[in-house]
Amino acid sequence: MKVVIVSYRRGRHTVTPNQAILKVSDIEEKKAAYKYVGKKVVYETSSGKKIKGVITAVHGNKGRLRARFEKGLPGQAIGKEVKMT
């Protein structure tokens, strides 16, 4: 299962870099996404640092997931893969 960071959680005037929108390769609808809420995710930087997070909610109707991380994610994280446990 491939989990990719699609974007930060955003508003019209704000960006929240410690919250990210994730896309899971197996999910295409909202109902299927609910079973992943509460799972832990880890983003590993190119230098080897690990930023831990938790999936908090479903985002939208296409089965995207919202995750909250301990620290803000770097801009390079968008489009990269995340490990889910």
N, C-alpha and C positions, 0 to 999 in steps of 0.2 A: 504494500500500500504506500503510495507516494503522497506526502503532505507538503504543500508549497505555500509560502507566504505570498499572498496576492497584493496586499496593501496594508497600510496603517488604518486604524479606525479614524475616520475623519468627519468633520463638519464643514460648514461653508467657510468659516474663518479660522478653524483650529485643526491641528493634527495632533494625535495622541500617540507618540512613538512607543509607549510601553504596551499598547494594545494593537493586535494585528488581526487581519482577516485571513483565514487559512482555507485552502481548497484541497479536499481529499479526492484522490483519483477515482475511488469507488462510488462516491456519492453524487447524485444528480437531483435529489429532491429533499425537501425540508424534513419529512418524516424519518428518513434514514439517518439524518444527522444527529438526532437527539441522543442516540446511544453513545456518542463520543463526548458528551458534556461531562466534565469532571476529570477527564484524562489529563495526564501530564505530558508536556512537550518540552523539547530542548533544542535550542538553536546553537550551533557551534560556529564560532567565527573562524576566519582563516588562520588566525594566530593560535587557535586552540582554546580560547575562552568559551565557557558554556553559559548560556543565559537560559534559565529555567522559567517555565510558564505553565498555566493551567487553562484548559478550554472552559470558558465560562458560559457561552450561549451559542445559539444558532443565529446566523446573520442572513437575513433575506430569505427568498423562496427557492433558491437554487441549491441549498444545502451547504452553504459556506459556514464556517465556524469562526467564532470570535475568541481570541486567546489573550490573556493578560500575563505579561512577563514581569520579572522582578525589576529589570532595568529597561531603559529604552533601547530599541533595536537600532542598529546603524542602517543607513540608507542602502548599503550593499545587500542587506538581508532580503529585500523585495525580489521575488523570483527564485529564491533559494529554497532548498529542502530543509525540513524540520523533522526530527525524530520524535515519534509518539510512543509512549509507554503505557 
